[in-house]
């Protein structure tokens, strides 16, 4: 018999292992936490503009294109 505890024993797991077993956050929640914790508010307008361009690109390739083009 060995004196070392079992590796599956929850009492012996490190904090890193316990955090690794938690469910992962969705990408947008993780990004929001990054912006808030690091005070990177300057990234929000850039990403909103890129997101808006992406939405327009998707809509431009669908049947909604004739309705979007007059806006420009």
mmCIF file of the N, C-alpha and C atoms, coordinates in Angstrom:
data_MODEL
# 
_entry.id   MODEL 
# 
loop_
_atom_site.group_PDB 
_atom_site.id 
_atom_site.type_symbol 
_atom_site.label_atom_id 
_atom_site.label_alt_id 
_atom_site.label_comp_id 
_atom_site.label_asym_id 
_atom_site.label_entity_id 
_atom_site.label_seq_id 
_atom_site.pdbx_PDB_ins_code 
_atom_site.Cartn_x 
_atom_site.Cartn_y 
_atom_site.Cartn_z 
_atom_site.occupancy 
_atom_site.B_iso_or_equiv 
_atom_site.pdbx_formal_charge 
_atom_site.auth_seq_id 
_atom_site.auth_comp_id 
_atom_site.auth_asym_id 
_atom_site.auth_atom_id 
_atom_site.pdbx_PDB_model_num 
ATOM 1   N N  . UNK A 1 1  ? 0.824   -1.190 0.000   1.00 0.00 ? 1  UNK A N  1 
ATOM 2   C CA . UNK A 1 1  ? 0.000   0.000  0.000   1.00 0.00 ? 1  UNK A CA 1 
ATOM 3   C C  . UNK A 1 1  ? 0.864   1.248  0.000   1.00 0.00 ? 1  UNK A C  1 
ATOM 4   N N  . UNK A 1 2  ? 0.458   2.204  -0.756  1.00 0.00 ? 2  UNK A N  1 
ATOM 5   C CA . UNK A 1 2  ? 1.192   3.461  -0.761  1.00 0.00 ? 2  UNK A CA 1 
ATOM 6   C C  . UNK A 1 2  ? 0.520   4.438  0.188   1.00 0.00 ? 2  UNK A C  1 
ATOM 7   N N  . UNK A 1 3  ? 1.287   5.407  0.622   1.00 0.00 ? 3  UNK A N  1 
ATOM 8   C CA . UNK A 1 3  ? 0.755   6.407  1.552   1.00 0.00 ? 3  UNK A CA 1 
ATOM 9   C C  . UNK A 1 3  ? 0.237   7.638  0.828   1.00 0.00 ? 3  UNK A C  1 
ATOM 10  N N  . UNK A 1 4  ? 0.366   7.664  -0.499  1.00 0.00 ? 4  UNK A N  1 
ATOM 11  C CA . UNK A 1 4  ? -0.106  8.818  -1.253  1.00 0.00 ? 4  UNK A CA 1 
ATOM 12  C C  . UNK A 1 4  ? -1.620  8.731  -1.440  1.00 0.00 ? 4  UNK A C  1 
ATOM 13  N N  . UNK A 1 5  ? -2.308  9.864  -1.350  1.00 0.00 ? 5  UNK A N  1 
ATOM 14  C CA . UNK A 1 5  ? -3.765  9.856  -1.545  1.00 0.00 ? 5  UNK A CA 1 
ATOM 15  C C  . UNK A 1 5  ? -4.119  9.586  -3.005  1.00 0.00 ? 5  UNK A C  1 
ATOM 16  N N  . UNK A 1 6  ? -5.324  9.142  -3.217  1.00 0.00 ? 6  UNK A N  1 
ATOM 17  C CA . UNK A 1 6  ? -5.818  8.890  -4.571  1.00 0.00 ? 6  UNK A CA 1 
ATOM 18  C C  . UNK A 1 6  ? -5.876  10.201 -5.358  1.00 0.00 ? 6  UNK A C  1 
ATOM 19  N N  . UNK A 1 7  ? -5.626  10.134 -6.650  1.00 0.00 ? 7  UNK A N  1 
ATOM 20  C CA . UNK A 1 7  ? -5.649  11.345 -7.468  1.00 0.00 ? 7  UNK A CA 1 
ATOM 21  C C  . UNK A 1 7  ? -7.064  11.856 -7.707  1.00 0.00 ? 7  UNK A C  1 
ATOM 22  N N  . UNK A 1 8  ? -8.058  10.991 -7.588  1.00 0.00 ? 8  UNK A N  1 
ATOM 23  C CA . UNK A 1 8  ? -9.437  11.410 -7.824  1.00 0.00 ? 8  UNK A CA 1 
ATOM 24  C C  . UNK A 1 8  ? -10.097 11.978 -6.581  1.00 0.00 ? 8  UNK A C  1 
ATOM 25  N N  . UNK A 1 9  ? -9.393  12.005 -5.479  1.00 0.00 ? 9  UNK A N  1 
ATOM 26  C CA . UNK A 1 9  ? -9.960  12.520 -4.234  1.00 0.00 ? 9  UNK A CA 1 
ATOM 27  C C  . UNK A 1 9  ? -10.144 14.031 -4.359  1.00 0.00 ? 9  UNK A C  1 
ATOM 28  N N  . UNK A 1 10 ? -11.389 14.542 -4.221  1.00 0.00 ? 10 UNK A N  1 
ATOM 29  C CA . UNK A 1 10 ? -11.614 15.984 -4.404  1.00 0.00 ? 10 UNK A CA 1 
ATOM 30  C C  . UNK A 1 10 ? -10.902 16.846 -3.374  1.00 0.00 ? 10 UNK A C  1 
ATOM 31  N N  . UNK A 1 11 ? -10.575 16.306 -2.230  1.00 0.00 ? 11 UNK A N  1 
ATOM 32  C CA . UNK A 1 11 ? -9.907  17.101 -1.200  1.00 0.00 ? 11 UNK A CA 1 
ATOM 33  C C  . UNK A 1 11 ? -8.460  17.391 -1.575  1.00 0.00 ? 11 UNK A C  1 
ATOM 34  N N  . UNK A 1 12 ? -7.870  16.584 -2.447  1.00 0.00 ? 12 UNK A N  1 
ATOM 35  C CA . UNK A 1 12 ? -6.461  16.772 -2.792  1.00 0.00 ? 12 UNK A CA 1 
ATOM 36  C C  . UNK A 1 12 ? -6.270  17.541 -4.094  1.00 0.00 ? 12 UNK A C  1 
ATOM 37  N N  . UNK A 1 13 ? -7.341  17.920 -4.744  1.00 0.00 ? 13 UNK A N  1 
ATOM 38  C CA . UNK A 1 13 ? -7.209  18.645 -6.005  1.00 0.00 ? 13 UNK A CA 1 
ATOM 39  C C  . UNK A 1 13 ? -6.752  20.073 -5.744  1.00 0.00 ? 13 UNK A C  1 
ATOM 40  N N  . UNK A 1 14 ? -5.906  20.543 -6.656  1.00 0.00 ? 14 UNK A N  1 
ATOM 41  C CA . UNK A 1 14 ? -5.426  21.917 -6.538  1.00 0.00 ? 14 UNK A CA 1 
ATOM 42  C C  . UNK A 1 14 ? -6.511  22.877 -7.013  1.00 0.00 ? 14 UNK A C  1 
ATOM 43  N N  . UNK A 1 15 ? -6.299  24.142 -6.753  1.00 0.00 ? 15 UNK A N  1 
ATOM 44  C CA . UNK A 1 15 ? -7.265  25.158 -7.189  1.00 0.00 ? 15 UNK A CA 1 
ATOM 45  C C  . UNK A 1 15 ? -7.366  25.171 -8.714  1.00 0.00 ? 15 UNK A C  1 
ATOM 46  N N  . UNK A 1 16 ? -6.242  24.961 -9.383  1.00 0.00 ? 16 UNK A N  1 
ATOM 47  C CA . UNK A 1 16 ? -6.217  24.932 -10.840 1.00 0.00 ? 16 UNK A CA 1 
ATOM 48  C C  . UNK A 1 16 ? -7.097  23.811 -11.381 1.00 0.00 ? 16 UNK A C  1 
ATOM 49  N N  . UNK A 1 17 ? -7.012  22.636 -10.771 1.00 0.00 ? 17 UNK A N  1 
ATOM 50  C CA . UNK A 1 17 ? -7.831  21.507 -11.205 1.00 0.00 ? 17 UNK A CA 1 
ATOM 51  C C  . UNK A 1 17 ? -9.312  21.747 -10.940 1.00 0.00 ? 17 UNK A C  1 
ATOM 52  N N  . UNK A 1 18 ? -9.621  22.351 -9.804  1.00 0.00 ? 18 UNK A N  1 
ATOM 53  C CA . UNK A 1 18 ? -11.024 22.641 -9.491  1.00 0.00 ? 18 UNK A CA 1 
ATOM 54  C C  . UNK A 1 18 ? -11.600 23.658 -10.477 1.00 0.00 ? 18 UNK A C  1 
ATOM 55  N N  . UNK A 1 19 ? -10.816 24.680 -10.820 1.00 0.00 ? 19 UNK A N  1 
ATOM 56  C CA . UNK A 1 19 ? -11.285 25.679 -11.781 1.00 0.00 ? 19 UNK A CA 1 
ATOM 57  C C  . UNK A 1 19 ? -11.442 25.078 -13.179 1.00 0.00 ? 19 UNK A C  1 
ATOM 58  N N  . UNK A 1 20 ? -10.598 24.105 -13.505 1.00 0.00 ? 20 UNK A N  1 
ATOM 59  C CA . UNK A 1 20 ? -10.684 23.454 -14.806 1.00 0.00 ? 20 UNK A CA 1 
ATOM 60  C C  . UNK A 1 20 ? -11.930 22.610 -14.973 1.00 0.00 ? 20 UNK A C  1 
ATOM 61  N N  . UNK A 1 21 ? -12.521 22.180 -13.878 1.00 0.00 ? 21 UNK A N  1 
ATOM 62  C CA . UNK A 1 21 ? -13.721 21.348 -13.941 1.00 0.00 ? 21 UNK A CA 1 
ATOM 63  C C  . UNK A 1 21 ? -15.006 22.164 -13.987 1.00 0.00 ? 21 UNK A C  1 
ATOM 64  N N  . UNK A 1 22 ? -14.924 23.467 -13.770 1.00 0.00 ? 22 UNK A N  1 
ATOM 65  C CA . UNK A 1 22 ? -16.114 24.312 -13.829 1.00 0.00 ? 22 UNK A CA 1 
ATOM 66  C C  . UNK A 1 22 ? -16.573 24.448 -15.277 1.00 0.00 ? 22 UNK A C  1 
ATOM 67  N N  . UNK A 1 23 ? -17.864 24.676 -15.496 1.00 0.00 ? 23 UNK A N  1 
ATOM 68  C CA . UNK A 1 23 ? -18.328 24.865 -16.880 1.00 0.00 ? 23 UNK A CA 1 
ATOM 69  C C  . UNK A 1 23 ? -17.739 26.140 -17.481 1.00 0.00 ? 23 UNK A C  1 
ATOM 70  N N  . UNK A 1 24 ? -17.438 26.081 -18.774 1.00 0.00 ? 24 UNK A N  1 
ATOM 71  C CA . UNK A 1 24 ? -16.838 27.227 -19.448 1.00 0.00 ? 24 UNK A CA 1 
ATOM 72  C C  . UNK A 1 24 ? -17.898 28.274 -19.756 1.00 0.00 ? 24 UNK A C  1 
ATOM 73  N N  . UNK A 1 25 ? -17.462 29.531 -19.729 1.00 0.00 ? 25 UNK A N  1 
ATOM 74  C CA . UNK A 1 25 ? -18.348 30.643 -20.064 1.00 0.00 ? 25 UNK A CA 1 
ATOM 75  C C  . UNK A 1 25 ? -18.476 30.758 -21.578 1.00 0.00 ? 25 UNK A C  1 
ATOM 76  N N  . UNK A 1 26 ? -19.605 31.250 -22.063 1.00 0.00 ? 26 UNK A N  1 
ATOM 77  C CA . UNK A 1 26 ? -19.706 31.545 -23.501 1.00 0.00 ? 26 UNK A CA 1 
ATOM 78  C C  . UNK A 1 26 ? -18.700 32.632 -23.889 1.00 0.00 ? 26 UNK A C  1 
ATOM 79  N N  . UNK A 1 27 ? -18.373 32.687 -25.149 1.00 0.00 ? 27 UNK A N  1 
ATOM 80  C CA . UNK A 1 27 ? -17.347 33.615 -25.627 1.00 0.00 ? 27 UNK A CA 1 
ATOM 81  C C  . UNK A 1 27 ? -17.693 35.058 -25.306 1.00 0.00 ? 27 UNK A C  1 
ATOM 82  N N  . UNK A 1 28 ? -18.938 35.460 -25.506 1.00 0.00 ? 28 UNK A N  1 
ATOM 83  C CA . UNK A 1 28 ? -19.307 36.860 -25.273 1.00 0.00 ? 28 UNK A CA 1 
ATOM 84  C C  . UNK A 1 28 ? -19.230 37.213 -23.799 1.00 0.00 ? 28 UNK A C  1 
ATOM 85  N N  . UNK A 1 29 ? -19.550 36.282 -22.893 1.00 0.00 ? 29 UNK A N  1 
ATOM 86  C CA . UNK A 1 29 ? -19.433 36.563 -21.457 1.00 0.00 ? 29 UNK A CA 1 
ATOM 87  C C  . UNK A 1 29 ? -17.965 36.678 -21.045 1.00 0.00 ? 29 UNK A C  1 
ATOM 88  N N  . UNK A 1 30 ? -17.146 35.795 -21.602 1.00 0.00 ? 30 UNK A N  1 
ATOM 89  C CA . UNK A 1 30 ? -15.724 35.839 -21.293 1.00 0.00 ? 30 UNK A CA 1 
ATOM 90  C C  . UNK A 1 30 ? -15.107 37.143 -21.799 1.00 0.00 ? 30 UNK A C  1 
ATOM 91  N N  . UNK A 1 31 ? -15.511 37.583 -22.991 1.00 0.00 ? 31 UNK A N  1 
ATOM 92  C CA . UNK A 1 31 ? -15.005 38.848 -23.515 1.00 0.00 ? 31 UNK A CA 1 
ATOM 93  C C  . UNK A 1 31 ? -15.467 40.011 -22.650 1.00 0.00 ? 31 UNK A C  1 
ATOM 94  N N  . UNK A 1 32 ? -16.718 40.003 -22.208 1.00 0.00 ? 32 UNK A N  1 
ATOM 95  C CA . UNK A 1 32 ? -17.235 41.083 -21.372 1.00 0.00 ? 32 UNK A CA 1 
ATOM 96  C C  . UNK A 1 32 ? -16.458 41.156 -20.056 1.00 0.00 ? 32 UNK A C  1 
ATOM 97  N N  . UNK A 1 33 ? -16.170 40.004 -19.459 1.00 0.00 ? 33 UNK A N  1 
ATOM 98  C CA . UNK A 1 33 ? -15.372 39.995 -18.230 1.00 0.00 ? 33 UNK A CA 1 
ATOM 99  C C  . UNK A 1 33 ? -13.972 40.545 -18.487 1.00 0.00 ? 33 UNK A C  1 
ATOM 100 N N  . UNK A 1 34 ? -13.400 40.219 -19.641 1.00 0.00 ? 34 UNK A N  1 
ATOM 101 C CA . UNK A 1 34 ? -12.083 40.746 -19.994 1.00 0.00 ? 34 UNK A CA 1 
ATOM 102 C C  . UNK A 1 34 ? -12.108 42.265 -20.082 1.00 0.00 ? 34 UNK A C  1 
ATOM 103 N N  . UNK A 1 35 ? -13.119 42.815 -20.760 1.00 0.00 ? 35 UNK A N  1 
ATOM 104 C CA . UNK A 1 35 ? -13.222 44.272 -20.919 1.00 0.00 ? 35 UNK A CA 1 
ATOM 105 C C  . UNK A 1 35 ? -13.398 44.944 -19.566 1.00 0.00 ? 35 UNK A C  1 
ATOM 106 N N  . UNK A 1 36 ? -14.259 44.393 -18.722 1.00 0.00 ? 36 UNK A N  1 
ATOM 107 C CA . UNK A 1 36 ? -14.541 45.007 -17.425 1.00 0.00 ? 36 UNK A CA 1 
ATOM 108 C C  . UNK A 1 36 ? -13.327 44.930 -16.502 1.00 0.00 ? 36 UNK A C  1 
ATOM 109 N N  . UNK A 1 37 ? -12.702 43.762 -16.413 1.00 0.00 ? 37 UNK A N  1 
ATOM 110 C CA . UNK A 1 37 ? -11.589 43.584 -15.479 1.00 0.00 ? 37 UNK A CA 1 
ATOM 111 C C  . UNK A 1 37 ? -10.338 44.336 -15.911 1.00 0.00 ? 37 UNK A C  1 
ATOM 112 N N  . UNK A 1 38 ? -10.112 44.445 -17.211 1.00 0.00 ? 38 UNK A N  1 
ATOM 113 C CA . UNK A 1 38 ? -8.904  45.106 -17.708 1.00 0.00 ? 38 UNK A CA 1 
ATOM 114 C C  . UNK A 1 38 ? -9.143  46.544 -18.138 1.00 0.00 ? 38 UNK A C  1 
ATOM 115 N N  . UNK A 1 39 ? -10.365 47.017 -17.955 1.00 0.00 ? 39 UNK A N  1 
ATOM 116 C CA . UNK A 1 39 ? -10.730 48.391 -18.316 1.00 0.00 ? 39 UNK A CA 1 
ATOM 117 C C  . UNK A 1 39 ? -10.333 48.705 -19.762 1.00 0.00 ? 39 UNK A C  1 
ATOM 118 N N  . UNK A 1 40 ? -10.692 47.799 -20.653 1.00 0.00 ? 40 UNK A N  1 
ATOM 119 C CA . UNK A 1 40 ? -10.377 47.954 -22.071 1.00 0.00 ? 40 UNK A CA 1 
ATOM 120 C C  . UNK A 1 40 ? -11.604 48.451 -22.825 1.00 0.00 ? 40 UNK A C  1 
ATOM 121 N N  . UNK A 1 41 ? -12.188 49.528 -22.334 1.00 0.00 ? 41 UNK A N  1 
ATOM 122 C CA . UNK A 1 41 ? -13.416 50.058 -22.930 1.00 0.00 ? 41 UNK A CA 1 
ATOM 123 C C  . UNK A 1 41 ? -13.207 50.566 -24.350 1.00 0.00 ? 41 UNK A C  1 
ATOM 124 N N  . UNK A 1 42 ? -11.978 50.879 -24.722 1.00 0.00 ? 42 UNK A N  1 
ATOM 125 C CA . UNK A 1 42 ? -11.701 51.375 -26.056 1.00 0.00 ? 42 UNK A CA 1 
ATOM 126 C C  . UNK A 1 42 ? -11.973 50.306 -27.111 1.00 0.00 ? 42 UNK A C  1 
ATOM 127 N N  . UNK A 1 43 ? -12.020 49.025 -26.718 1.00 0.00 ? 43 UNK A N  1 
ATOM 128 C CA . UNK A 1 43 ? -12.253 47.943 -27.669 1.00 0.00 ? 43 UNK A CA 1 
ATOM 129 C C  . UNK A 1 43 ? -13.724 47.825 -28.074 1.00 0.00 ? 43 UNK A C  1 
ATOM 130 N N  . UNK A 1 44 ? -14.622 48.309 -27.234 1.00 0.00 ? 44 UNK A N  1 
ATOM 131 C CA . UNK A 1 44 ? -16.056 48.128 -27.478 1.00 0.00 ? 44 UNK A CA 1 
ATOM 132 C C  . UNK A 1 44 ? -16.508 48.797 -28.779 1.00 0.00 ? 44 UNK A C  1 
ATOM 133 N N  . UNK A 1 45 ? -16.193 50.079 -29.040 1.00 0.00 ? 45 UNK A N  1 
ATOM 134 C CA . UNK A 1 45 ? -16.653 50.678 -30.309 1.00 0.00 ? 45 UNK A CA 1 
ATOM 135 C C  . UNK A 1 45 ? -16.049 50.010 -31.541 1.00 0.00 ? 45 UNK A C  1 
ATOM 136 N N  . UNK A 1 46 ? -14.812 49.573 -31.438 1.00 0.00 ? 46 UNK A N  1 
ATOM 137 C CA . UNK A 1 46 ? -14.176 48.901 -32.574 1.00 0.00 ? 46 UNK A CA 1 
ATOM 138 C C  . UNK A 1 46 ? -14.902 47.598 -32.880 1.00 0.00 ? 46 UNK A C  1 
ATOM 139 N N  . UNK A 1 47 ? -15.177 46.824 -31.848 1.00 0.00 ? 47 UNK A N  1 
ATOM 140 C CA . UNK A 1 47 ? -15.849 45.550 -32.064 1.00 0.00 ? 47 UNK A CA 1 
ATOM 141 C C  . UNK A 1 47 ? -17.298 45.722 -32.505 1.00 0.00 ? 47 UNK A C  1 
ATOM 142 N N  . UNK A 1 48 ? -17.950 46.758 -32.027 1.00 0.00 ? 48 UNK A N  1 
ATOM 143 C CA . UNK A 1 48 ? -19.311 47.026 -32.501 1.00 0.00 ? 48 UNK A CA 1 
ATOM 144 C C  . UNK A 1 48 ? -19.307 47.377 -33.984 1.00 0.00 ? 48 UNK A C  1 
ATOM 145 N N  . UNK A 1 49 ? -18.333 48.174 -34.410 1.00 0.00 ? 49 UNK A N  1 
ATOM 146 C CA . UNK A 1 49 ? -18.238 48.532 -35.830 1.00 0.00 ? 49 UNK A CA 1 
ATOM 147 C C  . UNK A 1 49 ? -17.927 47.305 -36.683 1.00 0.00 ? 49 UNK A C  1 
ATOM 148 N N  . UNK A 1 50 ? -17.006 46.471 -36.230 1.00 0.00 ? 50 UNK A N  1 
ATOM 149 C CA . UNK A 1 50 ? -16.676 45.252 -36.974 1.00 0.00 ? 50 UNK A CA 1 
ATOM 150 C C  . UNK A 1 50 ? -17.886 44.318 -37.015 1.00 0.00 ? 50 UNK A C  1 
ATOM 151 N N  . UNK A 1 51 ? -18.601 44.212 -35.899 1.00 0.00 ? 51 UNK A N  1 
ATOM 152 C CA . UNK A 1 51 ? -19.803 43.381 -35.870 1.00 0.00 ? 51 UNK A CA 1 
ATOM 153 C C  . UNK A 1 51 ? -20.877 43.889 -36.807 1.00 0.00 ? 51 UNK A C  1 
ATOM 154 N N  . UNK A 1 52 ? -21.053 45.203 -36.857 1.00 0.00 ? 52 UNK A N  1 
ATOM 155 C CA . UNK A 1 52 ? -22.045 45.795 -37.756 1.00 0.00 ? 52 UNK A CA 1 
ATOM 156 C C  . UNK A 1 52 ? -21.678 45.549 -39.216 1.00 0.00 ? 52 UNK A C  1 
ATOM 157 N N  . UNK A 1 53 ? -20.408 45.670 -39.540 1.00 0.00 ? 53 UNK A N  1 
ATOM 158 C CA . UNK A 1 53 ? -19.962 45.384 -40.909 1.00 0.00 ? 53 UNK A CA 1 
ATOM 159 C C  . UNK A 1 53 ? -20.197 43.912 -41.242 1.00 0.00 ? 53 UNK A C  1 
ATOM 160 N N  . UNK A 1 54 ? -19.952 43.032 -40.272 1.00 0.00 ? 54 UNK A N  1 
ATOM 161 C CA . UNK A 1 54 ? -20.212 41.606 -40.488 1.00 0.00 ? 54 UNK A CA 1 
ATOM 162 C C  . UNK A 1 54 ? -21.676 41.313 -40.720 1.00 0.00 ? 54 UNK A C  1 
ATOM 163 N N  . UNK A 1 55 ? -22.542 41.957 -39.946 1.00 0.00 ? 55 UNK A N  1 
ATOM 164 C CA . UNK A 1 55 ? -23.988 41.773 -40.131 1.00 0.00 ? 55 UNK A CA 1 
ATOM 165 C C  . UNK A 1 55 ? -24.412 42.281 -41.502 1.00 0.00 ? 55 UNK A C  1 
ATOM 166 N N  . UNK A 1 56 ? -23.889 43.431 -41.903 1.00 0.00 ? 56 UNK A N  1 
ATOM 167 C CA . UNK A 1 56 ? -24.224 43.960 -43.232 1.00 0.00 ? 56 UNK A CA 1 
ATOM 168 C C  . UNK A 1 56 ? -23.721 43.042 -44.345 1.00 0.00 ? 56 UNK A C  1 
ATOM 169 N N  . UNK A 1 57 ? -22.559 42.425 -44.153 1.00 0.00 ? 57 UNK A N  1 
ATOM 170 C CA . UNK A 1 57 ? -22.039 41.498 -45.162 1.00 0.00 ? 57 UNK A CA 1 
ATOM 171 C C  . UNK A 1 57 ? -22.932 40.270 -45.278 1.00 0.00 ? 57 UNK A C  1 
ATOM 172 N N  . UNK A 1 58 ? -23.403 39.768 -44.152 1.00 0.00 ? 58 UNK A N  1 
ATOM 173 C CA . UNK A 1 58 ? -24.295 38.605 -44.184 1.00 0.00 ? 58 UNK A CA 1 
ATOM 174 C C  . UNK A 1 58 ? -25.626 38.974 -44.826 1.00 0.00 ? 58 UNK A C  1 
ATOM 175 N N  . UNK A 1 59 ? -26.178 40.107 -44.433 1.00 0.00 ? 59 UNK A N  1 
ATOM 176 C CA . UNK A 1 59 ? -27.455 40.529 -45.009 1.00 0.00 ? 59 UNK A CA 1 
ATOM 177 C C  . UNK A 1 59 ? -27.323 40.884 -46.488 1.00 0.00 ? 59 UNK A C  1 
ATOM 178 N N  . UNK A 1 60 ? -26.144 41.366 -46.881 1.00 0.00 ? 60 UNK A N  1 
ATOM 179 C CA . UNK A 1 60 ? -25.925 41.719 -48.280 1.00 0.00 ? 60 UNK A CA 1 
ATOM 180 C C  . UNK A 1 60 ? -25.876 40.509 -49.190 1.00 0.00 ? 60 UNK A C  1 
ATOM 181 N N  . UNK A 1 61 ? -25.595 39.344 -48.629 1.00 0.00 ? 61 UNK A N  1 
ATOM 182 C CA . UNK A 1 61 ? -25.533 38.133 -49.445 1.00 0.00 ? 61 UNK A CA 1 
ATOM 183 C C  . UNK A 1 61 ? -26.848 37.357 -49.411 1.00 0.00 ? 61 UNK A C  1 
ATOM 184 N N  . UNK A 1 62 ? -27.864 37.905 -48.774 1.00 0.00 ? 62 UNK A N  1 
ATOM 185 C CA . UNK A 1 62 ? -29.164 37.235 -48.702 1.00 0.00 ? 62 UNK A CA 1 
ATOM 186 C C  . UNK A 1 62 ? -30.186 37.988 -49.546 1.00 0.00 ? 62 UNK A C  1 
ATOM 187 N N  . UNK A 1 63 ? -31.430 37.626 -49.394 1.00 0.00 ? 63 UNK A N  1 
ATOM 188 C CA . UNK A 1 63 ? -32.505 38.288 -50.124 1.00 0.00 ? 63 UNK A CA 1 
ATOM 189 C C  . UNK A 1 63 ? -32.774 39.692 -49.638 1.00 0.00 ? 63 UNK A C  1 
ATOM 190 N N  . UNK A 1 64 ? -32.170 40.091 -48.523 1.00 0.00 ? 64 UNK A N  1 
ATOM 191 C CA . UNK A 1 64 ? -32.385 41.435 -47.989 1.00 0.00 ? 64 UNK A CA 1 
ATOM 192 C C  . UNK A 1 64 ? -31.505 42.479 -48.668 1.00 0.00 ? 64 UNK A C  1 
ATOM 193 N N  . UNK A 1 65 ? -30.629 42.058 -49.563 1.00 0.00 ? 65 UNK A N  1 
ATOM 194 C CA . UNK A 1 65 ? -29.693 42.978 -50.202 1.00 0.00 ? 65 UNK A CA 1 
ATOM 195 C C  . UNK A 1 65 ? -30.376 44.147 -50.911 1.00 0.00 ? 65 UNK A C  1 
ATOM 196 N N  . UNK A 1 66 ? -31.442 43.939 -51.675 1.00 0.00 ? 66 UNK A N  1 
ATOM 197 C CA . UNK A 1 66 ? -32.072 45.087 -52.347 1.00 0.00 ? 66 UNK A CA 1 
ATOM 198 C C  . UNK A 1 66 ? -32.618 46.130 -51.376 1.00 0.00 ? 66 UNK A C  1 
ATOM 199 N N  . UNK A 1 67 ? -32.906 45.728 -50.167 1.00 0.00 ? 67 UNK A N  1 
ATOM 200 C CA . UNK A 1 67 ? -33.432 46.678 -49.189 1.00 0.00 ? 67 UNK A CA 1 
ATOM 201 C C  . UNK A 1 67 ? -32.321 47.409 -48.441 1.00 0.00 ? 67 UNK A C  1 
ATOM 202 N N  . UNK A 1 68 ? -31.126 46.831 -48.434 1.00 0.00 ? 68 UNK A N  1 
ATOM 203 C CA . UNK A 1 68 ? -30.009 47.437 -47.708 1.00 0.00 ? 68 UNK A CA 1 
ATOM 204 C C  . UNK A 1 68 ? -29.265 48.440 -48.587 1.00 0.00 ? 68 UNK A C  1 
ATOM 205 N N  . UNK A 1 69 ? -29.100 48.144 -49.873 1.00 0.00 ? 69 UNK A N  1 
ATOM 206 C CA . UNK A 1 69 ? -28.308 49.003 -50.750 1.00 0.00 ? 69 UNK A CA 1 
ATOM 207 C C  . UNK A 1 69 ? -28.807 50.441 -50.816 1.00 0.00 ? 69 UNK A C  1 
ATOM 208 N N  . UNK A 1 70 ? -30.098 50.723 -50.781 1.00 0.00 ? 70 UNK A N  1 
ATOM 209 C CA . UNK A 1 70 ? -30.535 52.127 -50.804 1.00 0.00 ? 70 UNK A CA 1 
ATOM 210 C C  . UNK A 1 70 ? -30.101 52.917 -49.567 1.00 0.00 ? 70 UNK A C  1 
ATOM 211 N N  . UNK A 1 71 ? -29.736 52.237 -48.495 1.00 0.00 ? 71 UNK A N  1 
ATOM 212 C CA . UNK A 1 71 ? -29.283 52.942 -47.298 1.00 0.00 ? 71 UNK A CA 1 
ATOM 213 C C  . UNK A 1 71 ? -27.939 53.620 -47.515 1.00 0.00 ? 71 UNK A C  1 
ATOM 214 N N  . UNK A 1 72 ? -27.171 53.144 -48.497 1.00 0.00 ? 72 UNK A N  1 
ATOM 215 C CA . UNK A 1 72 ? -25.860 53.714 -48.745 1.00 0.00 ? 72 UNK A CA 1 
ATOM 216 C C  . UNK A 1 72 ? -25.897 54.522 -50.012 1.00 0.00 ? 72 UNK A C  1 
# 
